[in-house]
């Protein structure tokens, strides 16, 4: 499924300064029973957002009106745990288009890239600057410029560059997905398949 | 001139269809396993694009994540779960994929049945929409979990696109001490590396401790590779591997076997091959392990005290939040903490060897009254072996019941949920908040530690119960 093009995103951010946020927190397994990709945003961080009687946990960041935006900022090792793409779907479906952290779990990062959510890895020091700025003023905006691979804290102009390989960057700028690419080289794959030993 | 290569390089490089400059490799996939939870949207994707499954004979479907572990002969009560299972069956039938659904003799957890039927083979690339696909690395395969978009890619083109991970080797020499199992070895490694210490790497496990391990033990170790952030882990195949694989339903036969063996015997790391990172530990120092926090890296020798926040890697806030969830304090001893549930099973510890270990402790003892125990075999084949070996009699005599195969309380998608606040000793792979049910608290441990807790009703060093057996 082709996805939204990503170019420059300017938005306020939602801070989640916790390390090792795992995929079971992002979306608990009991909400993985759907057979279509709909409605996962409702259960994003379900057990951190809601008490067991379904009342809101007022102190959780997603329940605080002062924080909003299309950028989720998480602590180190964000997205560890399972391969469930539902975690990336939940992040997207809730309205986020970018996740910023000082370190991402591998599969989660790949899943994000495959559905059009940009993972932006920054230094621990820059991450802390973002947390501090957003904490001090929740209306603080960040700019993510994919073409230039640059993230900027707009009020101060402080910025850092981030890595993404050219292939994925091009995909995200244009909204292409990997299947488009693979189908284009189908003949090569078929030839390869004929010669595999297993 | 061919450069020296690691085991990982040999298998990876021989599966690269196409390399993209400053991008991922197009990797050919030999074996693809699907289950009901992460596949429906992928099948929907190829339907919407109106393309067929390129190699249906290379994909295998089993139902496991979302299945009941009692009364499997009855219709599945939860309509959402029933729908997901029905979708898997319909998709498998529509595209001509082998399907081992609920009630099928070969049904079981995807990472247990793959090896049992010889789908898992040395030198293969194996993927599944499940992070514990790393299990199959025990056979010298490159095996790792993928997301649903990638499941769709494999269905459509038998390939995925992945940047090649870096190479790490973890060497452990020495033997496992009394009461120490492969699970403890893995939990020890994760406690040393943390849950992100191997992110970006593919791990090869080497050294005496892994050479001496059974195939089941190697599967447990490779299974947990993902818990230190590694995409996967692998062990070079040896005689033990070939012996295990030989004669199984989907393994090559006759001349094909000889051809396969010729390839498999090349699967080792060349002597002077270079790893991006190499770690060495002394295996004789590893104790029975237990976790005390909310990620698998928060583990320690069972007789130790919970570390103080200033003594651990990472932020104190996150650490203290974790202990608060567990209702533990820094400096607490785990020994003697009363427990409520015991779970024996999962793709980590749901194999016959795990049930043998559990039975060795509970034999001649009784289940503690305060403990609810869920004993869930990884597959029907494991279930049969439990019965044939007389293990079921031991378990029954000690007051335990055996359930039917599935992922069960490992991720608690079905009804096997540990209630809020309750403490479970679990042989599974993740102790995340709410993993075994909303509000549940999990202590990860080996089948021996689980058995010791089950009969004493509290966290107990299994070595105390093994004294008389020596």
Contacts between the chains, C-beta under 8 A, distances in Angstrom:
chain1	res1	chain2	res2	distance
A	1	B	45	6.1
A	1	B	48	7.4
A	1	B	149	7.9
A	17	B	317	7.5
A	18	B	317	7.6
A	18	B	318	5.6
A	18	B	321	6.9
A	19	B	314	5.4
A	19	B	315	5.5
A	19	B	318	4.1
A	20	B	195	5.9
A	20	B	196	7.4
A	20	B	295	5.2
A	20	B	314	7.5
A	20	B	318	6.5
A	22	B	295	6.8
A	22	B	430	7.6
A	22	B	432	4.7
A	24	B	411	7.8
A	24	B	430	6.9
A	24	B	432	4.2
A	24	B	433	7.1
A	24	B	434	6.5
A	24	B	435	5.2
A	25	B	432	6.8
A	25	B	433	6.2
A	25	B	434	7.7
A	28	B	434	5.9
A	28	B	438	7.2
A	29	B	65	7.9
A	29	B	411	4.3
A	29	B	412	6.2
A	29	B	413	4.7
A	29	B	435	7.7
A	30	B	412	6.9
A	30	B	413	5.9
A	30	B	438	7.9
A	32	B	37	5.2
A	32	B	38	8.0
A	32	B	65	7.9
A	32	B	66	7.8
A	32	B	413	6.5
A	33	B	37	7.7
A	33	B	66	6.5
A	33	B	78	7.7
A	33	B	80	3.9
A	33	B	81	6.0
A	33	B	83	7.7
A	33	B	84	5.7
A	33	B	413	7.3
A	34	B	40	7.8
A	34	B	80	7.5
A	35	B	40	3.9
A	35	B	41	7.3
A	35	B	44	7.5
A	35	B	83	6.2
A	35	B	84	5.9
A	35	B	87	4.9
A	36	B	40	7.3
A	36	B	41	6.6
A	36	B	44	6.5
A	37	B	41	5.1
A	47	B	433	6.8
A	47	B	434	5.0
A	47	B	438	5.7
A	47	B	439	7.8
A	52	B	420	6.3
A	52	B	438	5.9
A	52	B	439	6.5
A	75	B	315	7.2
A	75	B	318	6.7
A	76	B	196	7.1
A	76	B	314	7.2
A	76	B	315	7.9
A	77	B	195	6.3
A	77	B	196	4.1
A	77	B	199	7.4
A	77	B	229	7.4
A	80	B	195	5.3
A	80	B	196	6.6
A	80	B	229	6.7
A	80	B	295	7.2
A	81	B	131	7.0
A	81	B	430	6.5
A	81	B	432	6.4
A	82	B	130	7.4
A	82	B	131	5.0
A	82	B	145	7.5
A	82	B	411	7.9
A	82	B	430	7.9
A	83	B	38	7.1
A	83	B	129	6.0
A	83	B	130	5.9
A	83	B	131	4.2
A	83	B	133	7.8
A	83	B	145	3.6
A	83	B	146	6.1
A	83	B	147	5.7
A	84	B	37	7.7
A	84	B	38	6.5
A	84	B	129	7.9
A	84	B	147	7.6
A	85	B	38	7.0
A	85	B	41	7.8
A	85	B	129	7.7
A	85	B	147	3.7
A	85	B	148	4.1
A	85	B	149	6.2
A	86	B	38	8.0
A	86	B	148	7.8
A	88	B	147	7.1
A	103	B	196	6.0
A	103	B	199	7.2
A	104	B	199	7.9
A	105	B	196	7.1
A	105	B	199	6.2
A	105	B	229	6.2
A	106	B	165	7.8
A	106	B	199	5.4
A	106	B	200	6.4
A	106	B	229	6.6
A	106	B	231	5.6
A	107	B	131	6.1
A	107	B	145	5.9
A	107	B	146	7.4
A	107	B	147	6.5
A	107	B	226	7.9
A	107	B	231	7.5
A	110	B	147	6.4
A	110	B	150	7.7
A	110	B	162	7.5
A	111	B	147	3.9
A	111	B	148	8.0
A	111	B	149	7.0
A	114	B	147	6.1
A	114	B	149	3.9
A	114	B	150	7.0
A	115	B	149	6.4
A	165	B	22	5.2
A	165	B	23	5.0
A	165	B	24	7.2
A	165	B	163	6.7
A	166	B	21	7.4
A	166	B	22	4.1
A	166	B	23	6.1
A	167	B	20	5.1
A	167	B	22	6.6
A	167	B	23	2.7
A	167	B	24	6.3
A	167	B	161	8.0
A	168	B	23	6.9
A	168	B	24	7.8
A	177	B	149	7.1
A	178	B	149	7.1
A	178	B	150	7.8
A	178	B	153	5.7
A	178	B	160	7.6
A	178	B	161	4.8
A	179	B	45	7.6
A	179	B	49	7.3
A	179	B	149	7.9
A	179	B	152	6.4
A	179	B	153	5.6
A	179	B	156	5.7
A	179	B	157	7.1
A	181	B	161	7.0
A	182	B	26	6.9
A	182	B	153	5.9
A	182	B	156	6.8
A	182	B	157	4.1
A	182	B	159	5.6
A	182	B	161	7.1
A	183	B	51	7.4
A	183	B	156	6.9
A	183	B	157	6.6
A	185	B	17	7.4
A	185	B	18	5.9
A	185	B	26	6.9
A	186	B	54	8.0
A	186	B	157	6.3
A	188	B	17	5.9
A	188	B	18	6.0
A	189	B	17	5.6
A	189	B	26	7.6
A	189	B	28	7.0
A	189	B	54	7.6
A	189	B	157	5.6
A	189	B	158	6.4
A	189	B	159	5.6
A	192	B	17	4.6
A	192	B	28	5.6
A	193	B	28	6.9
A	193	B	55	6.8
A	193	B	158	6.3
A	196	B	15	7.9
A	196	B	28	6.4
A	196	B	30	6.7
A	197	B	123	7.8
A	197	B	259	6.9
A	197	B	260	6.9
A	197	B	263	5.4
A	198	B	30	4.5
A	198	B	31	7.7
A	198	B	121	6.2
A	198	B	123	7.1
A	198	B	124	5.2
A	198	B	260	7.4
